[in-house]
Amino acid sequence: MRHIVWILLATCVSLVAEPHYINGGPHANRDTVIIFIHGYTESSKAWGDLPNRIATDPQIESFADVFMFDYPRRRQVPQIAQVDLESQVHRRTIGDGKRNIVFVCHSLGGVIAWQTIWYMQGDQTTSRPFKMVFTYGTPYKGSDVLVEYLRPWVDSQILAAEVAERNPYLTALLDKWKSSSWMKGIDAYCAYEGKKLPVKEFGSLINVQVVSEDSATAICNQPHIKIDADHNQMIQVPDAFIQLKRALLESETKWAPVSTK
């Protein structure tokens, strides 16, 4: 796989934008915020119109704001989780008065989300606000194909430690989820890619699955969701919105009493 030339990478090299609300905010009369977390070499632009569709949907807009979280590349996942995302959760909860946090994540964004949840499980200032995590193609058990995908942009030591299959970091994170009744109580929806990604290897076009269904659904307590698209496109096809909206409305019924002021 070392000689693969990856294509369809238009979203992978982007400047980091400031985290921001796209609707609502600290003065909105809604207690829930949906935080979108992009993949490791992407930016929030990779989501296409999915966040805007969620933000403007009348049923979702009635109880939730939408917030875009961007973070710098070339940093270790635990550092992004503990420094960047954890501080945003504090600002949204303590600063903005949001009581319910929902993470929507693509690829390694899901690992960042669950690592942040693990770090914050003993945080008494936030009252454990996490209600739901929805992930698209997150490699909970690693992905050697994704290692090759990220190699041109990410330090090889980070890839080996945090992305490669059977690496101790992801194994430990999965064990933490399995052993934590609180983390397992958070609604975890997992979508996996139903199509392979076209790549060039030695001048020939081949198709590869970036993250397997087994890896993408390892941290999941809801029915597995197949998105009929490849790893890049799975967050932009119509079914990405349909499945996410369904999950949000389904999950919200469980914590609706605390999502209305």
C-alpha positions in Angstrom: 0.0 0.0 0.0 3.0 2.3 0.3 2.9 3.2 -3.4 -0.7 4.2 -3.5 -1.4 7.6 -4.9 -4.6 8.9 -3.2 -7.1 10.9 -5.1 -10.3 12.7 -4.1 -8.4 14.7 -1.5 -9.8 18.1 -2.2 -10.9 18.5 1.4 -7.7 17.4 3.0 -5.5 20.5 2.9 -7.3 23.5 4.4 -6.7 26.3 6.8 -8.0 26.0 10.3 -11.2 28.1 10.8 -12.2 29.5 14.2 -14.9 27.3 15.9 -18.2 29.0 15.5 -22.0 28.7 15.8 -23.9 28.5 12.5 -27.2 29.1 14.3 -28.3 30.0 17.8 -25.5 30.7 20.3 -25.2 31.7 23.9 -28.4 33.8 23.9 -30.6 31.3 22.0 -33.4 29.7 24.0 -32.1 26.2 23.4 -30.3 23.9 25.9 -28.7 21.6 23.3 -25.8 22.1 21.0 -24.7 19.8 18.2 -21.0 20.0 17.7 -19.6 18.9 14.3 -16.0 17.5 14.4 -14.3 16.9 11.0 -11.7 14.3 10.1 -8.0 14.6 10.9 -6.7 16.3 7.7 -9.9 18.1 6.8 -11.7 21.3 7.9 -15.3 22.0 8.6 -15.8 22.7 4.9 -15.6 19.0 4.3 -19.1 18.6 5.7 -20.6 20.3 2.7 -24.2 21.5 3.5 -24.9 18.8 6.1 -24.5 21.2 9.1 -26.6 23.9 7.5 -29.4 21.4 6.7 -29.4 20.2 10.3 -29.3 23.8 11.6 -32.3 24.9 9.4 -34.4 21.8 9.8 -37.5 22.9 11.7 -37.7 19.8 13.9 -34.0 20.0 14.9 -33.9 23.8 15.1 -36.7 23.6 17.7 -34.3 22.2 20.3 -30.7 22.5 19.2 -28.0 24.9 18.0 -25.2 23.8 15.6 -21.6 24.5 16.3 -18.6 23.9 14.0 -15.4 22.7 15.7 -12.1 23.1 13.7 -8.8 22.1 15.0 -5.2 22.2 13.8 -3.6 19.2 12.0 -0.3 17.6 12.9 -1.2 17.3 16.6 -1.9 14.2 18.6 -5.5 13.1 19.1 -5.3 13.2 22.9 -3.9 16.8 22.8 -6.7 17.9 20.5 -9.3 16.2 22.8 -8.0 17.5 26.1 -6.9 21.0 25.1 -9.0 22.1 22.1 -12.3 20.2 22.3 -12.6 20.1 26.1 -12.2 23.8 26.3 -15.0 24.3 23.7 -17.3 22.0 25.7 -16.6 24.1 28.8 -17.4 27.3 26.9 -20.6 25.9 25.4 -21.8 24.5 28.8 -20.5 26.9 31.5 -20.3 29.9 29.3 -23.2 29.5 26.9 -25.6 27.6 29.3 -26.0 24.6 27.1 -26.9 21.5 29.1 -26.9 18.8 26.4 -23.9 18.1 24.1 -24.2 16.0 20.9 -21.1 15.2 18.8 -21.4 14.5 15.1 -18.1 13.3 13.7 -16.3 12.1 10.6 -13.4 9.6 10.6 -10.9 10.4 13.3 -13.2 13.1 14.6 -15.0 10.3 16.4 -11.9 9.2 18.3 -11.4 12.8 19.4 -15.0 13.0 20.7 -14.8 9.9 22.7 -11.4 10.8 24.1 -12.8 14.1 25.3 -15.8 12.3 26.9 -13.4 10.0 28.7 -11.3 13.0 30.0 -14.4 14.8 31.2 -16.3 12.0 32.9 -15.2 13.1 36.3 -15.6 16.9 35.6 -18.2 18.1 38.1 -18.5 21.5 36.5 -20.3 20.3 33.4 -22.7 17.7 34.9 -21.9 15.1 32.3 -23.7 16.9 29.4 -23.0 14.3 26.7 -26.2 12.8 25.3 -25.3 11.4 21.9 -22.4 10.7 19.5 -23.0 10.0 15.8 -19.9 8.9 13.8 -19.3 8.5 10.1 -16.5 6.1 9.3 -14.6 6.4 12.6 -11.8 3.8 12.8 -12.3 2.7 16.4 -10.1 -0.4 15.7 -7.7 1.5 13.5 -7.3 1.3 9.7 -4.0 0.5 7.9 -5.6 1.9 4.7 -6.3 5.2 6.5 -2.6 5.3 7.6 -1.6 5.3 3.9 -4.3 7.9 3.2 -2.9 10.3 5.8 0.8 9.6 5.4 1.5 12.7 3.2 0.1 15.0 5.9 0.6 13.4 9.2 3.7 12.4 11.2 4.4 8.7 10.8 4.8 8.2 14.6 1.3 9.6 15.2 -0.1 7.3 12.5 1.5 4.3 14.0 0.4 5.2 17.6 -3.1 6.4 16.8 -4.4 5.2 13.5 -2.8 1.8 12.6 -4.8 -1.3 13.2 -4.3 -3.0 16.6 -2.5 0.0 18.1 -2.5 0.2 21.9 -4.1 3.7 22.0 -7.3 2.7 20.2 -7.4 -0.6 22.1 -7.3 1.2 25.4 -10.0 3.7 24.3 -12.3 0.9 23.3 -11.6 -0.9 26.7 -12.5 2.4 28.5 -15.8 2.6 26.7 -16.6 -1.1 27.4 -15.8 -0.7 31.2 -17.6 2.7 31.7 -21.3 2.3 32.3 -21.7 6.1 32.0 -20.0 6.2 28.6 -22.0 3.2 27.4 -25.1 5.0 28.4 -24.5 7.7 25.8 -26.4 7.0 22.6 -23.7 5.9 20.1 -24.8 5.8 16.5 -22.2 4.5 14.0 -22.4 4.8 10.2 -20.0 2.9 8.0 -19.1 3.3 4.3 -21.0 1.1 1.8 -18.7 1.8 -1.1 -15.0 1.6 -1.7 -12.8 4.6 -2.4 -11.1 4.7 -5.9 -7.3 5.1 -5.7 -4.4 4.7 -8.0 -1.7 2.1 -7.3 1.2 1.7 -9.7 -0.8 3.5 -12.4 -3.9 1.3 -12.1 -7.2 2.4 -10.5 -8.3 0.2 -7.7 -11.1 0.4 -5.0 -10.4 0.2 -1.3 -12.5 0.3 1.9 -10.9 2.9 4.1 -12.6 1.9 7.4 -14.2 -1.5 7.7 -17.7 -2.0 9.2 -16.2 -3.8 12.1 -13.9 -1.0 13.0 -16.5 1.8 12.3 -19.1 0.2 14.6 -16.9 -0.9 17.5 -18.2 1.8 19.8 -21.9 1.6 19.1 -25.0 0.8 21.1 -27.5 1.5 18.3 -28.2 -0.4 15.0 -25.4 -0.1 12.5 -26.0 2.4 9.7 -24.8 1.7 6.2 -24.2 4.8 4.0 -24.0 4.0 0.3 -20.9 6.1 -0.4 -17.2 5.9 0.1 -15.2 7.3 3.0 -15.0 10.8 1.6 -18.5 11.2 0.2 -20.4 9.5 3.1 -20.9 12.8 4.8 -22.2 14.6 1.7 -24.8 12.2 0.2 -28.5 12.7 1.0 -28.6 9.7 3.3 -26.1 11.3 5.6 -28.7 13.9 6.5 -31.6 11.5 6.6 -29.8 9.1 9.0 -28.5 11.9 11.3 -31.8 13.6 11.5 -33.6 10.3 12.4 -31.0 9.6 15.1 -31.2 13.1 16.6 -35.0 13.0 16.9 -34.9 9.5 18.3 -32.2 10.2 20.9 -33.7 13.6 21.9 -36.9 11.9 23.2 -34.8 10.3 25.9 -33.6 13.6 27.3 -36.3 16.0 26.1 -37.4 17.0 29.6 -34.1 18.8 30.2 -33.9 20.3 26.7 -36.8 22.8 27.1 -36.6 25.9 29.3 
